[in-house]
Amino acid sequence: MIERTVIQSVSQSTVLTMAPDASSYAAACAMTKAHCGSVLIVDGAGAMLGILTERDLMTKLLAQRRDPETTPVLEIMTHNPQFVAPETTVSDAVLIMQRHNFRHLPIVSTDSRILGVFSLRDAMARELVQAEQMADLIDQQLTNVLS
């Protein structure tokens, strides 16, 4: 069976983006309305500066009692996020996400165009199992090499 790529698996065709000076409140409202867990922060030319996720809102805004209406997303976003190419397999993307403990992964073309955001919920159960098996194999091989 041929494995899907991240670009084949994304569930949302539009990418939610905002300017770095947008308020955290505006970002949370946009994410809620779009039913998505992240928004990409872009400059005026559309280049990705960062990603703001539900986790960022919780840990860097709410838990620190910052004012959502006056805190710009630039202050709480994850700067220079890791991203993948559209031809990346779902299991490779899931492995990256598991290793680095995040759930959203921007998809960027070779000419730096933002194509989408892969989310863990875009992966099918079998792809999650494949990624877990791949992680176990890599851990086992590292253990053998270091032993």
Helices and strands as residue ranges (DSSP letters): H 6-9, E 17-18, H 24-34, E 38-42, E 48-53, H 54-56, I 57-62, H 73-76, E 78-79, H 90-100, E 104-108, E 114-119, G 120-122, H 125-146
